[in-house]
Amino acid sequence: MLFAQGWVAEARQILALLHEDLCVVYRPDDEMTAEIAEALASIRLDSDDEASSNARHGVPHP
């Protein structure tokens, strides 16, 4: 929800903390842990794509 509203850094931070906790509690190979890892990877890719697109169009990085 944070990501959808454009709060990318906040979404990444919360998911990263959740992923760390799930790795401890359920282990890295757990299905829910893997889903959070995929969401984090997706946010990183979307953020990288947006930054790359902005750079090509002369939009400064905040």
C-alpha positions as CSV (number, residue, x, y, z in Angstrom):
1,M,0.0,0.0,0.0
2,L,2.8,2.4,0.8
3,F,4.5,1.6,-2.5
4,A,1.3,2.1,-4.4
5,Q,1.0,5.6,-2.9
6,G,4.6,6.5,-4.0
7,W,6.2,6.0,-0.6
8,V,8.9,3.7,-2.0
9,A,11.6,4.2,0.7
10,E,9.1,3.6,3.5
11,A,7.7,0.4,1.8
12,R,11.2,-0.9,1.2
13,Q,12.2,-0.3,4.9
14,I,9.1,-2.0,6.3
15,L,9.4,-5.0,4.0
16,A,13.1,-5.3,4.7
17,L,12.4,-5.4,8.5
18,L,9.6,-7.9,8.0
19,H,11.9,-10.1,5.8
20,E,14.6,-10.1,8.5
21,D,12.0,-11.2,11.1
22,L,10.6,-13.9,8.9
23,C,14.0,-15.3,8.2
24,V,14.6,-15.7,11.9
25,V,11.1,-17.0,12.8
26,Y,10.3,-19.1,9.7
27,R,13.6,-19.4,7.9
28,P,14.6,-18.0,4.5
29,D,13.1,-21.0,2.6
30,D,9.6,-20.4,4.0
31,E,6.9,-19.5,1.4
32,M,5.9,-16.2,3.2
33,T,9.5,-15.2,3.6
34,A,10.1,-15.8,-0.1
35,E,7.0,-13.7,-1.0
36,I,8.4,-10.8,1.0
37,A,11.8,-11.2,-0.7
38,E,10.1,-11.1,-4.1
39,A,8.2,-8.0,-3.2
40,L,11.4,-6.3,-2.1
41,A,13.1,-7.3,-5.4
42,S,10.1,-5.9,-7.3
43,I,10.3,-2.6,-5.5
44,R,14.0,-2.4,-6.2
45,L,13.5,-3.1,-9.9
46,D,10.6,-0.6,-10.1
47,S,12.7,2.1,-8.3
48,D,15.7,1.4,-10.6
49,D,13.6,1.6,-13.7
50,E,12.0,4.9,-12.6
51,A,15.3,6.4,-11.8
52,S,16.8,5.3,-15.1
53,S,13.8,6.7,-17.0
54,N,14.0,10.0,-15.1
55,A,17.7,10.3,-15.9
56,R,17.0,9.7,-19.6
57,H,14.4,12.5,-19.5
58,G,16.5,15.0,-17.6
59,V,14.4,14.7,-14.4
60,P,16.7,15.3,-11.3
61,H,16.9,12.5,-8.7
62,P,15.4,13.7,-5.4
